[in-house]
């Protein structure tokens, strides 16, 4: 007998893409969330894929997380593919690197262009919050960007695990909400809606019959 899958067949499957400049800690954030471990040494990522199951507001969710290379390390065609297939995006910068925040604006514009819509689930993450002494991007700047883009902003630390779970769970909530809004009603809902419409038509017909009796020619 083959081993049973650890993932429930009834779980929703969602695809997350982690984007940002090289060295901002994308892999560290992802490894902390999935494996609860801190990666000490920096090894530039080409592409890593993770699969994990989480519970969000009582709902089982399977997350497929794509940890991408830094923006300067992968081809535009590959980046476009990531953006096309992703359902939610973690946009990561380092609070110690002004250029890493600037790069996120281009990434966000590309996501919106490829998705052809403004309402795309995303979370902005100011990583390396444990390096307060090296901070060059004020919190106010991060919140200003958050207000401008209409996306939640968190300051996180993969080293201390600060807000690691929160950024992924927030993104999950956004993706679930978007799926719920765009999902087709099931057959039961369609039948109930049809019955309701027929009932209203019958009531309108009876009302017309009682107020405007038919003329009968004798």
Beta strands, then each sheet from edge to edge (+ up, - down):
strand 1: 12-20
strand 2: 47-56
strand 3: 59-68
strand 4: 88-94
strand 5: 121-127
strand 6: 152-155
sheet 1: 2+ 3- 1- 4- 5- 6-
end
